[in-house]
Amino acid sequence: MEMRIRAENDDFLKKLDSYIIANLDNPHLDIPSIALHMAMSRASLYSHVKKILGKGVGQHIDDLRIKEACRLLENENISIGDISDRLGYSSARYFSTRFKQQIGLTPREYRTKQQSKNNF
């Protein structure tokens, strides 16, 4: 029984994350559109994500955006403004603020730190 629930949760998260990742560049990615895609109400989506991940849908979207930002900062030679646009942030400044809140470094500091780490 527990394994079936775990498998259902994994399938749910795969579908959810697939949709979010495919739409990371959309600054209008929101909970109603995700709920529609997942064929559930906003309240059901929120409670299901909260139960599985321990956080809300908005925080999960932000986490996925920041994770992708880290990947881009480490592996791509594109500007922070372009990364911000690519990830659907309204501005590079807002992106930098959110990034620093989650990672503890600005995007530029993070990139510099990763580059120096890779040079050793």
All heavy atoms as an XYZ file, in Angstrom:
973
protein
N       0.829     -1.196      0.000
C       0.000      0.000      0.000
C       0.875      1.264      0.000
O       0.640      2.167     -0.783
C      -0.917     -0.038      1.234
C      -1.708      1.209      1.446
S      -3.122      1.238      0.388
C      -4.127      2.401      1.206
N       1.876      1.292      0.886
C       2.754      2.459      0.980
C       3.548      2.658     -0.312
O       3.736      3.782     -0.763
C       3.708      2.317      2.161
C       4.537      3.551      2.408
C       5.416      3.429      3.636
O       4.926      2.945      4.668
O       6.580      3.825      3.536
N       3.987      1.560     -0.925
C       4.748      1.660     -2.172
C       3.869      2.191     -3.306
O       4.339      2.941     -4.155
C       5.359      0.313     -2.545
C       6.526     -0.049     -1.647
S       7.390     -1.518     -2.163
C       8.108     -0.973     -3.689
N       2.597      1.825     -3.305
C       1.673      2.307     -4.330
C       1.466      3.809     -4.188
O       1.492      4.547     -5.172
C       0.333      1.578     -4.228
C      -0.641      1.954     -5.337
C      -1.936      1.190     -5.215
N      -2.574      1.413     -3.928
C      -3.485      2.365     -3.697
N      -3.862      3.168     -4.637
N      -4.032      2.507     -2.514
N       1.320      4.258     -2.941
C       1.157      5.694     -2.693
C       2.418      6.444     -3.100
O       2.355      7.500     -3.730
C       0.801      5.961     -1.215
C      -0.606      5.428     -0.924
C       0.904      7.449     -0.876
C      -0.987      5.434      0.534
N       3.573      5.883     -2.769
C       4.839      6.516     -3.137
C       4.967      6.601     -4.660
O       5.392      7.617     -5.196
C       6.011      5.733     -2.545
C       7.325      6.474     -2.684
C       8.455      5.826     -1.936
N       8.122      5.724     -0.524
C       8.612      4.802      0.288
N       9.458      3.917     -0.156
N       8.272      4.768      1.552
N       4.588      5.538     -5.360
C       4.650      5.534     -6.827
C       3.680      6.569     -7.407
O       4.026      7.266     -8.372
C       4.332      4.141     -7.370
N       2.489      6.675     -6.833
C       1.520      7.670     -7.298
C       2.058      9.086     -7.075
O       1.915      9.955     -7.933
C       0.178      7.495     -6.581
C      -0.584      6.271     -7.016
C      -1.822      6.001     -6.167
O      -2.106      6.780     -5.231
O      -2.498      4.998     -6.440
N       2.683      9.300     -5.920
C       3.265     10.613     -5.637
C       4.412     10.915     -6.600
O       4.552     12.048     -7.060
C       3.757     10.699     -4.190
C       2.619     10.777     -3.193
O       1.474     11.061     -3.551
N       2.913     10.513     -1.937
N       5.242      9.917     -6.896
C       6.335     10.106     -7.849
C       5.796     10.462     -9.228
O       6.314     11.361     -9.886
C       7.209      8.852     -7.938
C       8.093      8.642     -6.721
O       8.245      9.581     -5.905
O       8.627      7.532     -6.582
N       4.749      9.757     -9.661
C       4.134     10.051    -10.959
C       3.556     11.469    -10.980
O       3.705     12.202    -11.958
C       3.041      9.038    -11.292
C       3.591      7.654    -11.604
O       4.808      7.531    -11.860
O       2.792      6.693    -11.576
N       2.891     11.829     -9.895
C       2.319     13.173     -9.777
C       3.416     14.229     -9.882
O       3.297     15.193    -10.635
C       1.567     13.297     -8.442
C       1.105     14.696     -8.136
C      -0.077     15.183     -8.675
C       1.847     15.530     -7.309
C      -0.504     16.474     -8.406
C       1.427     16.821     -7.028
C       0.252     17.296     -7.576
N       4.509     14.042     -9.141
C       5.604     15.017     -9.157
C       6.298     15.078    -10.509
O       6.695     16.157    -10.956
C       6.621     14.711     -8.060
C       6.164     15.042     -6.639
C       7.209     14.607     -5.629
C       5.838     16.517     -6.491
N       6.423     13.941    -11.187
C       7.026     13.940    -12.522
C       6.180     14.766    -13.487
O       6.703     15.561    -14.261
C       7.197     12.516    -13.046
C       8.359     11.777    -12.437
C       8.447     10.367    -12.955
C       9.488      9.582    -12.184
N       9.423      8.154    -12.438
N       4.873     14.564    -13.435
C       3.972     15.312    -14.311
C       3.997     16.802    -13.961
O       4.083     17.659    -14.849
C       2.546     14.762    -14.189
C       1.550     15.437    -15.113
C       0.167     14.826    -14.997
C      -0.814     15.534    -15.922
N      -2.173     15.013    -15.795
N       3.961     17.109    -12.673
C       3.994     18.489    -12.214
C       5.297     19.170    -12.627
O       5.292     20.236    -13.241
C       3.841     18.544    -10.685
C       3.955     19.910    -10.026
C       2.760     20.784    -10.399
C       4.058     19.757     -8.514
N       6.415     18.539    -12.309
C       7.715     19.132    -12.619
C       7.937     19.257    -14.124
O       8.527     20.242    -14.583
C       8.847     18.322    -11.984
C       8.915     18.510    -10.476
O       8.147     19.338     -9.929
O       9.730     17.819     -9.836
N       7.480     18.295    -14.879
C       7.613     18.347    -16.330
C       6.907     19.580    -16.882
O       7.458     20.302    -17.722
C       7.048     17.073    -16.949
O       7.071     17.147    -18.341
N       5.707     19.844    -16.407
C       4.950     21.009    -16.862
C       5.630     22.304    -16.431
O       5.782     23.236    -17.235
C       3.515     20.960    -16.336
C       2.682     22.125    -16.788
C       2.172     22.171    -18.080
C       2.427     23.195    -15.940
C       1.421     23.255    -18.520
C       1.678     24.282    -16.371
C       1.185     24.306    -17.656
O       0.438     25.383    -18.076
N       6.041     22.364    -15.179
C       6.681     23.581    -14.673
C       7.973     23.859    -15.433
O       8.213     24.977    -15.892
C       6.940     23.476    -13.152
C       5.605     23.465    -12.388
C       7.822     24.638    -12.672
C       5.728     23.153    -10.910
N       8.815     22.844    -15.593
C      10.098     23.021    -16.276
C       9.893     23.451    -17.729
O      10.609     24.313    -18.237
C      10.952     21.745    -16.156
C      11.421     21.595    -14.695
C      12.136     21.773    -17.113
C      11.998     20.240    -14.356
N       8.886     22.887    -18.375
C       8.600     23.260    -19.770
C       8.124     24.710    -19.874
O       8.198     25.310    -20.949
C       7.555     22.318    -20.361
N       7.654     25.271    -18.764
C       7.108     26.629    -18.775
C       7.880     27.605    -17.889
O       7.367     28.666    -17.542
C       5.638     26.582    -18.339
C       4.770     25.937    -19.378
O       4.424     26.552    -20.375
N       4.441     24.673    -19.177
N       9.106     27.254    -17.520
C       9.892     28.122    -16.640
C      10.092     29.519    -17.219
O      10.201     30.490    -16.483
C      11.263     27.505    -16.342
C      11.317     26.460    -15.248
C      12.744     25.960    -15.070
C      10.764     26.966    -13.933
N      10.133     29.634    -18.529
C      10.358     30.933    -19.155
C       9.110     31.805    -19.168
O       9.179     32.980    -19.513
C      10.873     30.751    -20.581
C       9.866     30.063    -21.488
O       8.983     29.343    -20.984
O       9.977     30.228    -22.712
N       7.985     31.262    -18.768
C       6.725     31.993    -18.791
C       6.569     32.798    -17.500
O       6.363     32.218    -16.436
C       5.559     31.012    -18.940
C       4.220     31.697    -18.999
O       4.094     32.900    -18.803
N       3.190     30.907    -19.244
N       6.661     34.123    -17.580
C       6.511     34.916    -16.355
C       5.100     34.830    -15.774
O       4.880     35.200    -14.626
C       6.839     36.345    -16.804
C       6.686     36.352    -18.273
C       6.913     34.948    -18.753
N       4.167     34.313    -16.554
C       2.788     34.191    -16.094
C       2.441     32.765    -15.658
O       1.263     32.443    -15.501
C       1.827     34.671    -17.184
C       2.115     36.069    -17.624
N       1.917     37.164    -16.818
C       2.638     36.543    -18.773
C       2.290     38.253    -17.455
N       2.736     37.900    -18.642
N       3.466     31.938    -15.487
C       3.234     30.598    -14.957
C       2.621     30.763    -13.572
O       3.205     31.402    -12.703
C       4.561     29.831    -14.860
C       4.500     28.426    -14.260
C       3.659     27.500    -15.142
C       5.904     27.859    -14.110
N       1.422     30.235    -13.408
C       0.745     30.427    -12.132
C       0.000     29.166    -11.709
O      -0.117     28.198    -12.466
C      -0.201     31.619    -12.197
C      -1.291     31.470    -13.250
O      -1.401     30.405    -13.881
O      -2.051     32.434    -13.444
N      -0.470     29.208    -10.504
C      -1.126     28.049     -9.912
C      -2.400     27.663    -10.665
O      -2.620     26.479    -10.911
C      -1.364     28.282     -8.407
C       0.003     28.358     -7.719
C      -2.220     27.176     -7.805
C      -0.001     28.866     -6.309
N      -3.254     28.604    -11.095
C      -4.435     28.183    -11.854
C      -4.095     27.410    -13.136
O      -4.749     26.404    -13.441
C      -5.150     29.497    -12.172
C      -4.744     30.415    -11.064
C      -3.312     30.039    -10.770
N      -3.063     27.839    -13.870
C      -2.712     27.118    -15.101
C      -2.142     25.738    -14.776
O      -2.398     24.769    -15.500
C      -1.733     27.928    -15.955
O      -0.491     28.077    -15.302
N      -1.388     25.647    -13.707
C      -0.843     24.345    -13.299
C      -1.969     23.429    -12.843
O      -2.009     22.252    -13.211
C       0.221     24.521    -12.197
C       1.419     25.305    -12.738
C       0.666     23.163    -11.654
C       2.395     25.749    -11.676
N      -2.893     23.966    -12.064
C      -4.029     23.164    -11.590
C      -4.848     22.645    -12.771
O      -5.256     21.473    -12.783
C      -4.909     23.999    -10.655
N      -5.045     23.484    -13.759
C      -5.780     23.071    -14.955
C      -5.048     21.938    -15.655
O      -5.659     20.922    -16.023
C      -5.957     24.268    -15.894
C      -6.757     24.018    -17.164
C      -8.199     23.672    -16.823
C      -6.712     25.260    -18.056
N      -3.739     22.086    -15.821
C      -2.934     21.038    -16.454
C      -2.991     19.727    -15.656
O      -3.029     18.645    -16.242
C      -1.486     21.495    -16.594
C      -0.585     20.430    -17.129
N      -0.566     20.085    -18.462
C       0.298     19.615    -16.508
C       0.302     19.097    -18.637
N       0.842     18.805    -17.474
N      -2.998     19.835    -14.343
C      -3.006     18.654    -13.483
C      -4.423     18.117    -13.263
O      -4.604     17.115    -12.585
C      -2.357     18.982    -12.135
C      -0.897     19.420    -12.227
S       0.214     18.173    -12.904
C       0.234     16.992    -11.565
N      -5.422     18.799    -13.823
C      -6.836     18.402    -13.726
C      -7.293     18.312    -12.273
O      -7.885     17.319    -11.835
C      -7.080     17.080    -14.457
N      -6.987     19.358    -11.529
C      -7.430     19.415    -10.148
C      -7.679     20.864     -9.761
O      -7.242     21.777    -10.458
C      -6.413     18.744     -9.210
C      -5.008     19.242     -9.307
S      -3.696     18.196     -8.552
C      -4.420     17.340     -7.253
N      -8.377     21.061     -8.658
C      -8.619     22.421     -8.194
C      -7.340     23.008     -7.625
O      -6.396     22.281     -7.285
C      -9.712     22.424     -7.116
O      -9.210     21.844     -5.916
N      -7.324     24.325     -7.517
C      -6.156     24.993     -6.929
C      -5.926     24.515     -5.506
O      -4.782     24.280     -5.104
C      -6.360     26.506     -6.944
C      -6.332     27.085     -8.333
C      -6.818     28.504     -8.405
N      -6.185     29.366     -7.411
C      -6.469     30.638     -7.261
N      -7.353     31.213     -8.035
N      -5.862     31.359     -6.356
N      -6.994     24.371     -4.746
C      -6.869     23.933     -3.348
C      -6.322     22.512     -3.269
O      -5.456     22.218     -2.426
C      -8.222     24.028     -2.642
N      -6.807     21.640     -4.146
C      -6.315     20.257     -4.151
C      -4.854     20.203     -4.555
O      -4.065     19.461     -3.962
C      -7.130     19.398     -5.109
O      -8.452     19.271     -4.670
N      -4.495     20.987     -5.556
C      -3.098     21.036     -5.986
C      -2.214     21.503     -4.842
O      -1.201     20.868     -4.535
C      -2.948     21.983     -7.183
C      -1.508     22.241     -7.652
C      -0.888     20.980     -8.229
C      -1.493     23.371     -8.676
N      -2.609     22.591     -4.217
C      -1.807     23.136     -3.120
C      -1.652     22.106     -1.998
O      -0.535     21.867     -1.526
C      -2.422     24.422     -2.564
C      -1.603     24.973     -1.426
C      -0.494     25.770     -1.674
C      -1.906     24.674     -0.101
C       0.286     26.254     -0.645
C      -1.129     25.148      0.941
C      -0.038     25.939      0.663
O       0.739     26.396      1.695
N      -2.753     21.504     -1.573
C      -2.675     20.569     -0.440
C      -1.874     19.318     -0.804
O      -1.128     18.791      0.027
C      -4.062     20.207      0.088
O      -4.805     19.509     -0.871
N      -1.998     18.861     -2.043
C      -1.258     17.670     -2.466
C       0.252     17.949     -2.515
O       1.049     17.157     -2.014
C      -1.768     17.190     -3.828
C      -1.453     15.765     -4.136
N      -1.940     14.714     -3.393
C      -0.680     15.215     -5.100
C      -1.478     13.585     -3.890
N      -0.698     13.864     -4.924
N       0.622     19.086     -3.081
C       2.039     19.457     -3.145
C       2.575     19.686     -1.734
O       3.670     19.232     -1.397
C       2.251     20.704     -4.037
C       3.663     21.241     -3.913
C       1.928     20.371     -5.486
N       1.813     20.353     -0.900
C       2.230     20.617      0.473
C       2.443     19.311      1.236
O       3.417     19.163      1.980
C       1.179     21.488      1.172
C       1.523     21.901      2.561
C       2.491     23.043      2.552
C       2.636     23.601      3.954
N       3.639     24.617      4.043
N       1.543     18.347      1.025
C       1.647     17.054      1.713
C       2.898     16.291      1.260
O       3.611     15.717      2.082
C       0.398     16.215      1.441
C       0.352     14.901      2.190
C      -0.962     14.184      1.944
C      -0.749     13.237      0.798
N      -1.913     12.446      0.454
N       3.183     16.323     -0.028
C       4.318     15.552     -0.565
C       5.646     16.259     -0.312
O       6.620     15.627      0.121
C       4.150     15.327     -2.085
C       2.935     14.440     -2.365
C       5.400     14.670     -2.669
C       2.581     14.346     -3.842
N       5.707     17.562     -0.578
C       6.978     18.290     -0.544
C       7.185     19.147      0.703
O       8.295     19.611      0.953
C       7.107     19.185     -1.785
C       7.120     18.464     -3.127
C       7.137     19.477     -4.265
C       8.314     17.531     -3.219
N       6.103     19.405      1.424
C       6.215     20.241      2.613
C       6.336     21.722      2.305
O       6.786     22.500      3.141
N       5.964     22.107      1.087
C       6.005     23.515      0.683
C       4.897     23.748     -0.332
O       4.363     22.819     -0.917
C       7.361     23.886      0.094
C       7.765     23.064     -1.117
C       9.186     23.373     -1.536
C       9.676     22.354     -2.550
N      11.082     22.529     -2.864
N       4.596     25.018     -0.561
C       3.554     25.373     -1.505
C       4.017     25.290     -2.950
O       5.210     25.155     -3.235
N       3.074     25.401     -3.854
C       3.353     25.320     -5.284
C       4.252     26.480     -5.719
O       5.221     26.277     -6.468
C       2.047     25.308     -6.113
C       2.351     25.246     -7.598
C       1.153     24.150     -5.699
N       3.960     27.672     -5.254
C       4.774     28.827     -5.626
C       6.228     28.660     -5.206
O       7.144     28.978     -5.977
N       6.443     28.145     -4.012
C       7.812     27.916     -3.550
C       8.480     26.834     -4.389
O       9.663     26.926     -4.715
C       7.826     27.513     -2.075
C       9.219     27.277     -1.521
C      10.093     28.512     -1.559
O       9.689     29.559     -1.087
N      11.290     28.403     -2.114
N       7.723     25.820     -4.772
C       8.285     24.752     -5.609
C       8.700     25.292     -6.983
O       9.772     24.955     -7.485
C       7.283     23.608     -5.744
C       7.818     22.423     -6.464
N       8.952     21.756     -6.067
C       7.396     21.783     -7.590
C       9.204     20.761     -6.904
N       8.273     20.773     -7.836
N       7.871     26.152     -7.560
C       8.219     26.782     -8.837
C       9.508     27.580     -8.674
O      10.426     27.467     -9.489
C       7.082     27.701     -9.337
C       5.840     26.895     -9.687
C       7.541     28.534    -10.536
C       4.594     27.749     -9.900
N       9.581     28.369     -7.631
C      10.773     29.177     -7.388
C      12.005     28.299     -7.188
O      13.079     28.601     -7.711
C      10.551     30.084     -6.174
C      11.373     31.348     -6.234
O      11.575     31.880     -7.344
O      11.812     31.812     -5.167
N      11.849     27.207     -6.453
C      12.969     26.281     -6.243
C      13.476     25.714     -7.568
O      14.682     25.607     -7.786
C      12.568     25.134     -5.311
C      12.373     25.573     -3.870
O      12.720     26.728     -3.521
O      11.854     24.763     -3.078
N      12.549     25.328     -8.448
C      12.950     24.785     -9.746
C      13.629     25.857    -10.597
O      14.602     25.562    -11.311
C      11.747     24.192    -10.480
C      11.178     22.908     -9.871
C       9.892     22.498    -10.587
C      12.191     21.784     -9.907
N      13.137     27.085    -10.524
C      13.777     28.181    -11.267
C      15.195     28.420    -10.749
O      16.123     28.598    -11.544
C      12.950     29.461    -11.160
C      11.756     29.473    -12.089
C      11.042     30.806    -12.068
N      10.143     30.889    -13.204
C       8.894     31.332    -13.131
N       8.397     31.747    -11.986
N       8.138     31.367    -14.212
N      15.368     28.427     -9.449
C      16.691     28.666     -8.870
C      17.629     27.504     -9.188
O      18.812     27.718     -9.505
C      16.596     28.916     -7.352
C      15.800     30.195     -7.063
C      17.976     28.955     -6.703
C      16.396     31.477     -7.618
N      17.121     26.296     -9.161
C      17.945     25.133     -9.513
C      18.443     25.249    -10.959
O      19.619     25.003    -11.244
C      17.134     23.851     -9.333
C      17.889     22.588     -9.633
C      17.020     21.358     -9.386
C      17.765     20.092     -9.718
N      16.937     18.899     -9.508
N      17.542     25.651    -11.851
C      17.932     25.838    -13.256
C      18.894     27.021    -13.389
O      19.845     26.970    -14.184
C      16.697     26.040    -14.140
C      16.999     26.276    -15.596
C      17.686     25.127    -16.322
O      17.877     24.033    -15.746
O      18.052     25.323    -17.501
N      18.685     28.060    -12.611
C      19.597     29.200    -12.628
C      20.999     28.762    -12.225
O      21.987     29.166    -12.862
C      19.094     30.302    -11.694
N      21.103     27.936    -11.203
C      22.415     27.430    -10.779
C      23.076     26.662    -11.918
O      24.268     26.848    -12.195
C      22.275     26.537     -9.551
S      21.875     27.432     -8.036
N      22.310     25.821    -12.580
C      22.855     25.047    -13.697
C      23.357     25.980    -14.804
O      24.458     25.799    -15.325
C      21.802     24.087    -14.255
C      22.363     23.110    -15.288
C      21.271     22.355    -16.023
N      20.535     23.207    -16.942
C      21.000     23.647    -18.118
N      22.207     23.344    -18.518
N      20.240     24.396    -18.916
N      22.562     26.979    -15.127
C      22.951     27.919    -16.179
C      24.177     28.736    -15.782
O      25.072     28.966    -16.597
C      21.783     28.845    -16.524
C      20.597     28.184    -17.225
C      19.419     29.145    -17.290
C      20.979     27.684    -18.604
N      24.222     29.173    -14.548
C      25.368     29.954    -14.077
C      26.651     29.129    -14.084
O      27.724     29.654    -14.338
C      25.096     30.499    -12.670
C      24.077     31.631    -12.596
C      23.605     31.833    -11.163
C      24.651     32.924    -13.167
N      26.524     27.848    -13.813
C      27.693     26.964    -13.774
C      28.156     26.556    -15.172
O      29.358     26.382    -15.391
C      27.370     25.695    -12.982
C      27.184     25.918    -11.505
C      26.653     24.694    -10.790
O      26.825     23.553    -11.285
O      26.043     24.862     -9.717
N      27.227     26.383    -16.104
C      27.555     25.739    -17.371
C      27.412     26.592    -18.617
O      27.849     26.178    -19.690
C      26.686     24.488    -17.549
C      26.901     23.494    -16.440
O      28.025     23.113    -16.155
N      25.823     23.091    -15.778
N      26.786     27.732    -18.517
C      26.550     28.569    -19.688
C      27.228     29.912    -19.505
O      27.285     30.440    -18.407
C      25.044     28.786    -19.900
C      24.237     27.512    -20.046
C      24.447     26.811    -21.367
O      24.756     27.494    -22.359
O      24.288     25.587    -21.401
N      27.687     30.463    -20.588
C      28.314     31.782    -20.544
C      27.320     32.810    -21.073
O      27.540     33.439    -22.101
C      29.619     31.791    -21.351
C      30.421     33.039    -21.110
O      30.270     33.687    -20.085
N      31.260     33.389    -22.072
N      26.203     32.959    -20.359
C      25.189     33.942    -20.742
C      24.998     34.917    -19.581
O      25.287     34.600    -18.433
C      23.849     33.271    -21.137
C      23.297     32.399    -20.019
C      24.007     32.468    -22.401
C      21.964     31.775    -20.316
N      24.521     36.083    -19.914
C      24.395     37.126    -18.902
C      23.326     36.779    -17.866
O      22.411     35.985    -18.125
C      24.046     38.461    -19.559
O      22.694     38.469    -19.978
N      23.451     37.407    -16.732
C      22.474     37.210    -15.659
C      21.103     37.722    -16.103
O      20.082     37.107    -15.803
C      22.975     37.860    -14.359
C      24.181     37.051    -13.854
C      21.879     37.934    -13.309
C      24.990     37.671    -12.779
N      21.087     38.798    -16.863
C      19.823     39.301    -17.413
C      19.164     38.293    -18.334
O      17.943     38.107    -18.294
N      19.961     37.626    -19.176
C      19.415     36.597    -20.066
C      18.904     35.394    -19.274
O      17.877     34.806    -19.634
C      20.457     36.148    -21.084
C      20.716     37.197    -22.159
O      19.896     38.138    -22.291
O      21.740     37.077    -22.859
N      19.602     35.035    -18.215
C      19.142     33.929    -17.365
C      17.814     34.315    -16.726
O      16.872     33.525    -16.708
C      20.191     33.566    -16.297
C      21.414     32.925    -16.960
C      19.597     32.627    -15.248
C      22.588     32.701    -16.031
N      17.737     35.540    -16.231
C      16.501     36.040    -15.636
C      15.338     35.940    -16.621
O      14.259     35.454    -16.282
C      16.706     37.490    -15.196
O      15.501     38.075    -14.801
N      15.563     36.388    -17.856
C      14.527     36.313    -18.895
C      14.165     34.872    -19.203
O      12.984     34.532    -19.332
C      14.997     36.991    -20.186
C      15.098     38.500    -20.065
O      14.520     39.077    -19.121
O      15.773     39.103    -20.921
N      15.178     34.037    -19.338
C      14.961     32.636    -19.691
C      14.139     31.904    -18.627
O      13.427     30.949    -18.939
C      16.308     31.941    -19.878
C      16.189     30.552    -20.474
C      17.502     29.867    -20.616
N      18.304     30.419    -21.700
C      19.407     29.855    -22.154
N      19.850     28.735    -21.626
N      20.075     30.407    -23.140
N      14.232     32.369    -17.385
C      13.532     31.696    -16.291
C      12.240     32.397    -15.878
O      11.628     32.028    -14.891
C      14.467     31.540    -15.085
C      15.677     30.661    -15.364
C      16.582     30.600    -14.154
C      15.256     29.267    -15.785
N      11.843     33.386    -16.654
C      10.536     33.998    -16.442
C      10.450     34.998    -15.311
O       9.348     35.316    -14.853
N      11.581     35.515    -14.856
C      11.534     36.545    -13.817
C      11.188     37.887    -14.455
O      11.554     38.156    -15.594
C      12.877     36.630    -13.078
C      13.072     35.493    -12.107
C      13.775     34.352    -12.480
C      12.530     35.544    -10.828
C      13.942     33.298    -11.598
C      12.695     34.493     -9.938
C      13.404     33.379    -10.331
O      13.553     32.331     -9.449
N      10.519     38.730    -13.700
C      10.080     40.012    -14.235
C      11.240     40.979    -14.467
O      11.134     41.874    -15.292
C       9.046     40.644    -13.300
O       9.580     40.792    -11.991
N      12.329     40.789    -13.736
C      13.508     41.631    -13.934
C      14.741     40.914    -13.396
O      14.629     40.014    -12.548
C      13.352     42.976    -13.210
O      13.430     42.798    -11.808
N      15.899     41.350    -13.862
C      17.156     40.769    -13.374
C      17.352     41.102    -11.898
O      17.881     40.289    -11.138
C      18.330     41.284    -14.203
N      16.890     42.250    -11.499
C      17.013     42.644    -10.091
C      16.190     41.722     -9.189
O      16.661     41.294     -8.139
C      16.581     44.093     -9.931
C      16.780     44.611     -8.543
C      16.365     46.065     -8.436
N      16.879     46.568     -7.185
C      17.284     47.792     -7.001
N      17.247     48.643     -7.976
N      17.718     48.180     -5.831
N      14.958     41.451     -9.593
C      14.115     40.548     -8.800
C      14.722     39.146     -8.772
O      14.755     38.496     -7.724
C      12.688     40.513     -9.358
C      11.777     39.605     -8.565
C      11.450     39.892     -7.252
C      11.264     38.444     -9.133
C      10.628     39.060     -6.514
C      10.446     37.602     -8.407
C      10.128     37.910     -7.094
O       9.328     37.068     -6.372
N      15.215     38.689     -9.911
C      15.882     37.388     -9.972
C      17.054     37.345     -8.990
O      17.204     36.405     -8.219
C      16.360     37.098    -11.397
C      17.392     36.017    -11.483
C      17.115     34.720    -11.093
C      18.673     36.306    -11.950
C      18.085     33.719    -11.168
C      19.641     35.318    -12.043
C      19.348     34.022    -11.638
N      17.885     38.378     -9.004
C      19.045     38.420     -8.115
C      18.625     38.400     -6.648
O      19.253     37.727     -5.821
C      19.898     39.659     -8.389
O      20.501     39.557     -9.651
N      17.557     39.108     -6.338
C      17.046     39.121     -4.961
C      16.581     37.737     -4.536
O      16.942     37.255     -3.458
C      15.881     40.128     -4.834
O      16.371     41.429     -5.143
C      15.292     40.123     -3.439
N      15.782     37.079     -5.373
C      15.267     35.739     -5.055
C      16.420     34.743     -4.962
O      16.446     33.877     -4.095
C      14.257     35.278     -6.112
C      12.997     36.104     -6.188
C      12.162     36.086     -4.913
N      11.738     34.723     -4.653
C      11.663     34.181     -3.429
N      11.980     34.873     -2.369
N      11.275     32.944     -3.287
N      17.382     34.861     -5.869
C      18.529     33.955     -5.877
C      19.311     34.095     -4.574
O      19.635     33.104     -3.920
C      19.428     34.258     -7.077
C      20.486     33.227     -7.311
C      20.238     32.145     -8.148
C      21.730     33.317     -6.705
C      21.207     31.175     -8.368
C      22.705     32.365     -6.925
C      22.443     31.282     -7.759
N      19.578     35.323     -4.188
C      20.349     35.546     -2.959
C      19.588     35.065     -1.738
O      20.184     34.515     -0.802
C      20.722     37.017     -2.804
C      21.635     37.226     -1.600
C      22.304     38.554     -1.593
C      23.274     38.586     -0.402
N      24.126     39.739     -0.419
N      18.268     35.225     -1.719
C      17.468     34.743     -0.595
C      17.595     33.233     -0.440
O      17.645     32.719      0.671
C      15.988     35.117     -0.779
C      15.707     36.576     -0.553
C      14.281     36.952     -0.917
O      13.594     36.250     -1.665
N      13.836     38.086     -0.412
N      17.644     32.520     -1.551
C      17.691     31.059     -1.485
C      19.099     30.501     -1.374
O      19.330     29.541     -0.666
C      16.998     30.450     -2.706
C      15.500     30.554     -2.615
C      14.812     29.517     -3.463
O      15.366     28.485     -3.803
N      13.577     29.791     -3.797
N      20.039     31.078     -2.092
C      21.389     30.515     -2.171
C      22.356     31.192     -1.205
O      23.339     30.605     -0.782
C      21.923     30.593     -3.624
C      20.973     29.879     -4.593
C      23.333     30.039     -3.745
C      20.802     28.389     -4.327
N      22.086     32.448     -0.863
C      22.966     33.169      0.045
C      24.059     33.956     -0.663
O      24.894     34.585     -0.016
N      24.073     33.897     -1.984
C      25.018     34.634     -2.808
C      24.247     35.272     -3.948
O      23.201     34.760     -4.347
C      26.070     33.696     -3.414
C      26.943     32.872     -2.477
C      27.686     31.801     -3.259
C      27.919     33.764     -1.744
N      24.788     36.351     -4.497
C      24.180     36.894     -5.707
C      24.509     35.938     -6.856
O      25.452     35.130     -6.743
C      24.739     38.295     -6.039
O      26.129     38.166     -6.378
C      24.537     39.265     -4.897
N      23.783     36.010     -7.957
C      24.128     35.154     -9.099
C      25.580     35.341     -9.550
O      26.269     34.366     -9.859
C      23.144     35.594    -10.182
C      21.968     36.115     -9.429
C      22.551     36.770     -8.204
N      26.055     36.575     -9.555
C      27.433     36.843     -9.970
C      28.428     36.191     -8.997
O      29.412     35.585     -9.418
C      27.674     38.349    -10.044
C      28.988     38.723    -10.670
C      29.162     40.201    -10.966
N      28.060     41.013    -11.444
C      27.406     40.892    -12.607
N      27.721     39.946    -13.429
N      26.435     41.696    -12.950
N      28.174     36.324     -7.704
C      29.042     35.697     -6.695
C      29.030     34.176     -6.847
O      30.070     33.526     -6.751
C      28.596     36.079     -5.284
C      28.806     37.525     -4.926
C      28.095     37.950     -3.642
O      27.137     37.273     -3.206
O      28.483     38.990     -3.089
N      27.837     33.631     -7.090
C      27.709     32.182     -7.265
C      28.525     31.709     -8.468
O      29.259     30.730     -8.381
C      26.234     31.802     -7.430
C      26.013     30.323     -7.591
C      25.913     29.497     -6.482
C      25.911     29.743     -8.854
C      25.712     28.122     -6.619
C      25.713     28.386     -9.005
C      25.611     27.580     -7.881
O      25.424     26.220     -8.027
N      28.384     32.415     -9.583
C      29.117     32.043    -10.798
C      30.629     32.107    -10.543
O      31.364     31.187    -10.923
C      28.730     32.951    -11.952
C      29.545     32.686    -13.217
C      29.108     33.560    -14.354
N      28.057     32.877    -15.082
C      27.217     33.459    -15.922
N      27.286     34.754    -16.133
N      26.302     32.765    -16.550
N      31.081     33.166     -9.929
C      32.505     33.326     -9.639
C      33.005     32.192     -8.746
O      34.069     31.617     -8.988
C      32.769     34.694     -8.974
O      32.341     35.715     -9.871
C      34.235     34.870     -8.652
N      32.240     31.870     -7.726
C      32.614     30.800     -6.805
C      32.690     29.463     -7.534
O      33.624     28.680     -7.336
C      31.626     30.723     -5.650
C      31.970     29.710     -4.599
C      31.003     29.762     -3.438
C      31.391     28.738     -2.399
N      30.492     28.783     -1.239
N      31.724     29.188     -8.398
C      31.716     27.918     -9.145
C      32.874     27.857    -10.130
O      33.495     26.810    -10.295
C      30.379     27.742     -9.874
C      29.193     27.563     -8.967
C      29.371     26.430     -7.976
O      29.749     25.326     -8.331
N      29.123     26.715     -6.714
N      33.175     28.968    -10.765
C      34.298     28.986    -11.716
C      35.628     28.756    -10.998
O      36.469     28.032    -11.490
C      34.321     30.317    -12.484
C      33.219     30.427    -13.490
C      33.122     31.821    -14.112
O      33.649     32.803    -13.597
N      32.406     31.898    -15.239
N      35.793     29.369     -9.832
C      37.051     29.167     -9.100
C      37.145     27.750     -8.578
O      38.231     27.170     -8.524
C      37.202     30.183     -7.972
O      36.239     29.968     -6.966
N      36.019     27.155     -8.221
C      35.994     25.765     -7.755
C      36.367     24.816     -8.887
O      37.088     23.838     -8.691
C      34.592     25.418     -7.244
C      34.534     24.125     -6.465
C      33.118     23.723     -6.092
C      32.438     24.711     -5.188
N      31.088     24.219     -4.759
N      35.904     25.119    -10.097
C      36.175     24.256    -11.245
C      37.609     24.398    -11.766
O      38.098     23.544    -12.491
C      35.188     24.536    -12.389
C      33.788     24.101    -12.039
O      33.593     23.220    -11.214
N      32.804     24.726    -12.640
N      38.281     25.492    -11.398
C      39.643     25.706    -11.847
C      40.673     24.977    -10.989
O      41.852     24.982    -11.305
C      39.975     27.201    -11.891
C      39.249     27.902    -13.018
O      38.907     27.284    -14.016
N      38.997     29.190    -12.861
N      40.219     24.371     -9.900
C      41.146     23.646     -9.033
C      41.026     22.171     -9.201
O      40.277     21.534     -9.680
C      40.915     23.994     -7.559
C      41.387     25.376     -7.237
C      40.478     26.419     -7.073
C      42.732     25.658     -7.086
C      40.910     27.691     -6.762
C      43.161     26.923     -6.760
C      42.251     27.959     -6.607
